[in-house]
Amino acid sequence: MKLMSTTALRRTTITIPASALETLEAEARRRGVPLPVIVAEAIEEKAAALRRAQRPRLGLGASAGRSAGAAVLTAEPVADDPR
């Protein structure tokens, strides 16, 4: 995974459950890297997943009027509304 693909970094404060922090600290120790590296990777992975989920999706189907499948395909929006 390519960590922090942009050159601009921002420092921020986060609140994290103790159990999640313990897991991340254990992973940092296991890999021999500082905790902020693990936290940044986790945030980057979540951000990438959110970006993928917002990509428009397009579905095509042909039924020649013989099934309700075409109606189902066109009844759904092609992408979630922006947040």
C-alpha positions as CSV (number, residue, x, y, z in Angstrom):
1,M,0.0,0.0,0.0
2,K,1.3,3.4,-0.9
3,L,1.0,5.5,2.2
4,M,0.1,9.2,2.1
5,S,0.1,9.8,-1.7
6,T,-0.1,13.5,-1.3
7,T,2.7,15.7,0.0
8,A,0.5,17.9,2.2
9,L,0.1,16.4,5.7
10,R,-2.2,17.6,8.5
11,R,-1.8,16.9,12.1
12,T,-5.0,16.2,14.0
13,T,-6.3,14.7,17.2
14,I,-8.5,11.7,17.2
15,T,-10.5,9.8,19.9
16,I,-10.1,6.1,19.6
17,P,-11.5,3.2,21.8
18,A,-8.9,1.7,24.0
19,S,-9.3,-1.8,22.5
20,A,-8.7,-0.4,19.0
21,L,-5.7,1.5,20.1
22,E,-4.2,-1.6,21.8
23,T,-4.7,-3.5,18.6
24,L,-2.9,-0.8,16.5
25,E,-0.1,-0.5,19.1
26,A,0.4,-4.3,19.0
27,E,0.6,-4.2,15.1
28,A,3.1,-1.3,15.3
29,R,5.3,-3.3,17.7
30,R,5.0,-6.4,15.6
31,R,6.1,-4.5,12.4
32,G,8.7,-2.4,14.3
33,V,7.2,0.9,13.1
34,P,5.9,4.0,15.0
35,L,2.2,4.0,15.9
36,P,1.4,7.0,13.6
37,V,2.4,4.9,10.6
38,I,-0.2,2.3,11.4
39,V,-2.9,4.8,12.2
40,A,-2.1,6.7,8.9
41,E,-2.4,3.4,7.0
42,A,-5.7,2.6,8.6
43,I,-7.1,6.1,7.8
44,E,-5.8,5.9,4.2
45,E,-7.5,2.5,3.7
46,K,-10.8,3.8,5.0
47,A,-10.6,6.9,2.8
48,A,-9.9,4.8,-0.2
49,A,-12.8,2.5,0.5
50,L,-15.1,5.6,0.9
51,R,-13.9,7.0,-2.4
52,R,-14.5,3.6,-4.2
53,A,-18.0,3.4,-2.7
54,Q,-18.9,6.9,-4.2
55,R,-17.9,6.0,-7.8
56,P,-20.9,5.9,-10.1
57,R,-22.1,2.5,-11.1
58,L,-23.9,1.7,-14.3
59,G,-26.0,-1.4,-15.0
60,L,-27.3,-2.5,-18.4
61,G,-29.9,-5.1,-19.1
62,A,-32.2,-6.2,-21.9
63,S,-35.4,-8.0,-21.4
64,A,-37.4,-7.2,-24.5
65,G,-40.4,-6.8,-22.2
66,R,-40.4,-10.4,-21.0
67,S,-39.3,-9.8,-17.4
68,A,-39.3,-7.4,-14.6
69,G,-35.5,-7.4,-14.5
70,A,-35.2,-4.2,-16.5
71,A,-37.5,-2.3,-14.2
72,V,-35.4,-3.4,-11.2
73,L,-32.2,-2.2,-12.9
74,T,-33.6,1.2,-13.6
75,A,-35.4,1.7,-10.3
76,E,-32.1,2.1,-8.4
77,P,-29.9,5.3,-8.5
78,V,-26.6,4.7,-10.3
79,A,-24.6,6.1,-7.3
80,D,-25.2,7.2,-3.7
81,D,-26.0,10.8,-3.1
82,P,-22.9,12.8,-2.1
83,R,-22.4,13.2,1.7
